[in-house]
């Protein structure tokens, strides 16, 4: 199954023509005529990249490229004509964080190498962002385990190795994840501390 590409253009005939070329090249294109349509389709289909007409980017009341990227992990490329003002297009593309500027040719098939490169770049960014999320999650779990071990060390006068070992053995015996058990320990400590604060007040 081909990779999904969102084509955002308010001119239907031009959009249909571009989508036909993309489909012929093995992609799965979807069409949007406005920023609102683009966001709805991105939420539903999660394409690899959105190829957005420069005029749509310029006229959008919200930063379409940034919203697609931050809310749906969809990168974007700016599409324009050969006769467009180069500096103006560069500013538009830069402001939305576009990965590439695709210059529309009379023969749209000549645009495919740029499309392929933009898709490859978008996929690489997607993999890097997923790795970042996984690392952040792992660090959060390690932090919870470290704090829970510190609680056991303080309460039961254990050294770190014995405290972590106790948490691991308990998680294994209960067939639970170490991170989940650690979070439960911290939640229990917080409940006890909260009850003590209420009594003091």
Beta strands, then each sheet from edge to edge (+ up, - down):
strand 1: 4-8
strand 2: 28-32
strand 3: 49-53
strand 4: 75-81
strand 5: 101-104
sheet 1: 2+ 1+ 3+ 4+ 5+
end
